[in-house]
Every structure is written in C-alpha cells, then in structure tokens.
C-alpha cells in the first residue's frame, strides 16, 4: 500500500522567535485565520531533529537561512505541551490530542529581508517585544516572546 506516515501531522512542532539584536520581533500573519504568530511548524518525520525542523520551517515561512552570517539559532531548551485546537485535530491521527512544541530563538541582523510563503502567510511586521506578545493569538507564543530578554544576553554579538 505504501508509506502512511505522511497521512497525519506529527504532534511535535517548533516555535521560533525571530528577533534582532535590539529585540525587535518578527511576526507573520496566517492566511487561514488572519492571526499573527512567530514561525511554527511540525516535524516532517519522527527522526527529524528539533533544530533541523526549526531551520527548515524558518526558511519555508520567511526565506531566512538560519545559518547565514549574522544569524544565530538558539535552542531555548523549553517545551510546551498543549491540547490541539479542535479545528486542527483532523490533521492528526485520531488518537492524538496533544502537541509538544520546542522553543527556539533566531537572532538575525537588523532589517533582514523577509520572503513569505504566500500559501501560509500574507504579511510580516517587526515589533517591539511587548507589542509583539500582545499581537499573538497563541498564549505559548506570547509567553516565549516575553522570555526573549533572558536569551538575548546569551546570543549578544
């Protein structure tokens, strides 16, 4: 019959807070719901590492190469677990109701160009920390953005 592992999303995803050295945070607007968020996305296969998922999702959604000069991907060693919203449950195996989300930060140079995936996002904006957190639909996304100052010191150029 073939490989059926691609039929359902893997309930392991990344959240990547993209930011500048000055603490400006990138938010992107979803095409489906119109809500603002940081980069998010699920593993493509169970053995894909968290870091590889983060690098892939950042490139797919923003066009940013996470390992480019001036960029620094930082695994915050934080994981959120949450119930998958009912409207998205159809994407997952019927036995799956919770997702694990690994949080990363990505330092990029000021004024880094953004190339959105038009299938996923309609626009982007750079905002100060608190304004970005206030704009997010997801509580875990807002909380991650508010944690940025503690991680900025660890990646200062």
N, C-alpha and C positions, 0 to 999 in steps of 0.2 A: 504493500500500500504506500510506503514512503515514510518520510520523516514527519511526525506530527508535532514536534516540539515547537514549531513556529506558529501553530494554531492559536496559542494563548500567550499573552504577555507574561513575562517572568515578574513575580512580585518583589523584585529587588530593583531599586532605582537610585539615581543620584540627583542631588540638588547642588548646583554650582553657583555660588555668589560671585559674580564677576565685578571687579572693582578696580579703581585707580589708586595710585599711592596716596592721593588726597582724600580717599574714602568715598568718592562718587560711586554709586552702584548702578549697574545696568539692569533695567527691567525690559521685558519684551511682552507684547500683548498677543494673547492667543487668538487664533482665527475662529475657533469653535465657540468659545464662551465670552470672548472680549475682555477677559480678566488679565491683570498684569502679574508677572512672575519672573523669577530667575530661570536659568536654564535647568530643565529637568528631563529625565528620560530613563527608561528601563534598560537593563542588560539585554543584549541581543541573544546571548546564550548563557547557560548556567555557569560556565567556566570563565567568562569574560571578567577580568578584574574590575574592581571599583574604579581605579584610575583610568583604565582603558575606556570604560563606559563614559567617564567624565570627559575625557579628551574627545571621544567620538561625538557625544551629544553637543558639546560646545561648538565643535566645527559644523555639525549638521544644522544647528539652530542659529549660529551667529557668524559663521565663516572665520572665526578666530582659531588660529593654530596655537593650542595651549603651550607648545614647547618652543614657540618663536622667541627670538631675542627680546628681552624686556618683559616677558611673561613668566609667571611662576604659579604652577598649580600646587595647592597645598591641601592635603587630606586632613581635615579637622578632627578625624578620629571620633566623629559623632554619628550616631544612627538614631533616626526617628522611626517609630513603628506606629502605624495608624490604620484605621478601617478605610477600605477603598470606598469612595463615594458610590452609592447605588447606581447612579447613571453611567458609571465606568465599569461596573462589575462584569458586564458581558465580554469585556476584553480578556478576562482571566478565566482560568479553569473554574468550573462550578464549585469546587471545594475550597477555593481561595477567597478570603475576605479581607486579609490584611497585607500591607506592603511594608517593606523595610527600605528606608531611604538613607543613603550615606551622604554626608555633607562635605563639600569642598569649597575652597575659595580659589579664585583665579585672579591674580594681580596682572593687570595689563597697563601699558603706557597710557598716559592722558591722551584723549582724543583718538583712541584706537578705532579704525573703521569697522562698522558692523554690516554684515551682509545676511539679511534674514532669509529663512526658508519660507517662501510665500504660502506653502501648504500649511505651515504651523503658526506663523506669526505675521501680524500686519504692521507693527511699528515698534520702535525701540525708543528708550529715553534714559538719560543719565540723571540720577537724582542724588541729593544728599541722603545720608544714612536713614534718618528718621522719616523723611518724606517717602523714601523707597519702601520702608517697612509698612508705613500707613497705606500705601497703594496696593500691596499684595493681597490677593484673595486668600491664600493659604496661610494659616497660622504658623505652621512649621517654617515656611519661607520667611515670614516676617521675623520670627524669633532668630533664625540664622543670620539675617541681615543685622539685627541688633547686636549679635555676638561679634561682628566684624572688628570692632576696635581691639579686642583682645588678641585677634590673629594678625592684625596689621603690623604690630610690633615684631612679630616673628618673621615677616617677609619684607620688612623695610629694605629698599635698595641701598 
